[in-house]
Amino acid sequence: MLLTIIAANIVISLLSLSGGIMLLRKNLISKKIIPYMVAFAAGVILTTVFFDLLPEALELAEKTGTDIFLPVFLGIIISFFIERFQVWFHHHGTTHGIKTWIKPSLSLILFGDGIHNFIDGVVIATAFLTSPTLGVVTSIAIAAHEIPQEIADFTIIIHSGLNKMQALTTNLLSAIPAIIGGIMGFYFLQGLETGLPILLSFSSGIFIYIAGSDLIPHLHIDYKKQKKWAQVLPFIAGIILMYLMIFLLKE
C-alpha cells in the first residue's frame, strides 16, 4: 500500500506539471502575456483559498477543536516579515551571489505550495488506507484541480524572475513534499490529523498575502500599460475555472 501511495503522489505531481509543460512547449509564456497570466493566477489562488483550503480547514477543525484563524493571521504576518527581510537583504551589503532580480514572492509561493502539496500527500494516504477505490478517486480529483493551480504557480515563478526551465525544475522540486506527506500519512496518520487544519489555514494565509501584496497590486500597475480592462477577463476566468473544478470534483 505504501508503494501505491508514493506512486499516486508521483503521478499526480507529473500530471500537475502538465500545465507548465504545455506552456513551455507551446511557447505561450512571453513578456506580453505574463500580465494576463498573473491575473489568471490571482483568480485561481484566491478561489482556491476561500472555496477549497479554508473550508477544508474549517471542516477538520470542527472535529479537532482547532482554531484556524490564528494560523491564517500568522501566515500573512510571517509572509510579510519574510518578504521584508529579503527586500532588506537585497538592498544592503553583499548578496553573496543571490540574484537581486528574483522577487521575494518566489520563496513565499514555494513555501506555501510545499505545505499544500504535503497536505495533498497526507489526504491521498488517508484515502488509500480507507479503501483502494477511494484512493484512486481522490487522486484523480486532486490531480484535476491541481493542474490550474500549478499553472498559476508556474506563472508566479516566471513572474518572479526565473526562466522557463528554472521555473519548471523549481515547480517539480516543490512536489517532493507531496511524497513526504504520503509517507508520513501512511505511518503517522493519527498524529497528523490535529495538525492538518493548522497547515491548511497557515498556507491559506501565505496565499492570501501573495495575491494581495504582489499579484493584484501588479495588475493595477499594468492597468496603465495594458488595454484598460483586458486583465479582468483572465482574472474572472481563473475564478470561474477553479470554482468549477473545486465543486465538480467534490465527493
ChimeraX attribute file (.defattr): number of C-alpha atoms within 10 A of each C-alpha:
attribute: neighborCount
match mode: 1-to-1
recipient: residues
	/A:1	11
	/A:2	15
	/A:3	10
	/A:4	15
	/A:5	27
	/A:6	21
	/A:7	14
	/A:8	25
	/A:9	31
	/A:10	17
	/A:11	14
	/A:12	24
	/A:13	25
	/A:14	16
	/A:15	18
	/A:16	24
	/A:17	24
	/A:18	16
	/A:19	18
	/A:20	25
	/A:21	18
	/A:22	12
	/A:23	16
	/A:24	14
	/A:25	9
	/A:26	8
	/A:27	10
	/A:28	14
	/A:29	16
	/A:30	12
	/A:31	10
	/A:32	10
	/A:33	10
	/A:34	16
	/A:35	24
	/A:36	21
	/A:37	24
	/A:38	28
	/A:39	27
	/A:40	26
	/A:41	29
	/A:42	29
	/A:43	26
	/A:44	28
	/A:45	23
	/A:46	20
	/A:47	19
	/A:48	25
	/A:49	20
	/A:50	14
	/A:51	14
	/A:52	18
	/A:53	19
	/A:54	22
	/A:55	16
	/A:56	16
	/A:57	23
	/A:58	20
	/A:59	11
	/A:60	20
	/A:61	20
	/A:62	12
	/A:63	11
	/A:64	14
	/A:65	11
	/A:66	18
	/A:67	15
	/A:68	21
	/A:69	16
	/A:70	14
	/A:71	21
	/A:72	24
	/A:73	18
	/A:74	16
	/A:75	22
	/A:76	22
	/A:77	14
	/A:78	17
	/A:79	26
	/A:80	19
	/A:81	11
	/A:82	15
	/A:83	17
	/A:84	13
	/A:85	13
	/A:86	16
	/A:87	14
	/A:88	11
	/A:89	14
	/A:90	19
	/A:91	11
	/A:92	8
	/A:93	8
	/A:94	9
	/A:95	11
	/A:96	7
	/A:97	6
	/A:98	10
	/A:99	11
	/A:100	14
	/A:101	10
	/A:102	16
	/A:103	20
	/A:104	22
	/A:105	25
	/A:106	19
	/A:107	17
	/A:108	21
	/A:109	23
	/A:110	19
	/A:111	16
	/A:112	23
	/A:113	24
	/A:114	20
	/A:115	23
	/A:116	22
	/A:117	23
	/A:118	27
	/A:119	25
	/A:120	25
	/A:121	32
	/A:122	27
	/A:123	22
	/A:124	28
	/A:125	30
	/A:126	21
	/A:127	19
	/A:128	23
	/A:129	17
	/A:130	11
	/A:131	10
	/A:132	14
	/A:133	11
	/A:134	15
	/A:135	21
	/A:136	17
	/A:137	15
	/A:138	23
	/A:139	23
	/A:140	17
	/A:141	18
	/A:142	23
	/A:143	21
	/A:144	17
	/A:145	21
	/A:146	24
	/A:147	22
	/A:148	24
	/A:149	22
	/A:150	22
	/A:151	24
	/A:152	24
	/A:153	24
	/A:154	27
	/A:155	24
	/A:156	26
	/A:157	25
	/A:158	23
	/A:159	21
	/A:160	18
	/A:161	17
	/A:162	19
	/A:163	11
	/A:164	20
	/A:165	13
	/A:166	13
	/A:167	21
	/A:168	19
	/A:169	11
	/A:170	15
	/A:171	23
	/A:172	14
	/A:173	13
	/A:174	21
	/A:175	25
	/A:176	17
	/A:177	21
	/A:178	28
	/A:179	25
	/A:180	18
	/A:181	28
	/A:182	31
	/A:183	21
	/A:184	17
	/A:185	26
	/A:186	21
	/A:187	13
	/A:188	13
	/A:189	18
	/A:190	11
	/A:191	11
	/A:192	15
	/A:193	17
	/A:194	16
	/A:195	16
	/A:196	22
	/A:197	29
	/A:198	22
	/A:199	22
	/A:200	27
	/A:201	28
	/A:202	28
	/A:203	28
	/A:204	31
	/A:205	25
	/A:206	28
	/A:207	26
	/A:208	23
	/A:209	23
	/A:210	25
	/A:211	21
	/A:212	15
	/A:213	15
	/A:214	17
	/A:215	22
	/A:216	18
	/A:217	12
	/A:218	15
	/A:219	20
	/A:220	12
	/A:221	11
	/A:222	15
	/A:223	16
	/A:224	10
	/A:225	10
	/A:226	14
	/A:227	9
	/A:228	11
	/A:229	9
	/A:230	13
	/A:231	20
	/A:232	16
	/A:233	13
	/A:234	20
	/A:235	21
	/A:236	16
	/A:237	16
	/A:238	26
	/A:239	22
	/A:240	15
	/A:241	16
	/A:242	25
	/A:243	19
	/A:244	12
	/A:245	19
	/A:246	20
	/A:247	12
	/A:248	11
	/A:249	14
	/A:250	11
	/A:251	8
